[in-house]
Amino acid sequence: MKKHQCLHEVLTITEAAKMWDKGVSTLRHRMLDERFPKDGYRKSGATVLVTRSAMTEVYGPPKVENDEDH
């Protein structure tokens, strides 16, 4: 079965915070003060989703890779 790569591009804000060793509140503040590209995040219900590329653009490479991706 082929992996759906686009699904691996999108993270919850909690997953992203863990991978980049940042606090969730830090990421929320950066989104509010417009440091993230507008197309790099969005709310889905009560969940905030963010792309890996947006996180990398703002913070550089992740500090910790998500073990589920390997």
N, C-alpha and C positions, 0 to 999 in steps of 0.2 A: 504494500500500500504506500502510495506517495504522500509525503508530509505536505501539509498545507503551510507553506512558508509564510504567507501573509499573517496567519494566526500567531506565529512566533515573533512577529514584528510588534505586536500589540501586547502591552503589559498593564496590569492594574497599577495604580499609584503605589500600593503597598509592595508589590513585587519590584517595581522600579526603585523605590526607596531602599529596599534591602540590597539589590544588586549594586547600586551606586553608593551605598553606605551613607544615605541621607535620611533625614526625618521626613515623614509624610507631610508634616506641617511646612517644612522648608520647601518641598515641591509645590504645595498648594500656593504658598506665598509667591514663588517664582512665576507660577502661572498667572496669578492675579496682577503682578507687576509687569506682565507682558514680556518676560525674558524667554518664554517658549514660543516657537513658531505657532501661529494660530491653528494650522492644520496638523499639529503634532500631539494634540490632546483633545478630549471631549468627555462629557458626562454621559453615562448610559444608566439611567435610573439613578440610584444612589452611588454608583461606582464611577470613579474617574479613571479613564483609560489614557495611556500615553504610549507613543511609539518609541521603539529603541533608538531610531534615528534622531528624534527630538531630544531624548536624554543625552545621546552622544554629542549632539551639537552644543548643548548647554553645559554638560559636565565632563565631556571626554569619554574614554572607554569605561565600561563598568569595572568596578572593583572586584566583584564576585560574579562569576557566571552562574546562571540558573542551571542546576544539575538536571532538570527535566528536559533541557534542550539537547542533551547529548545522547 
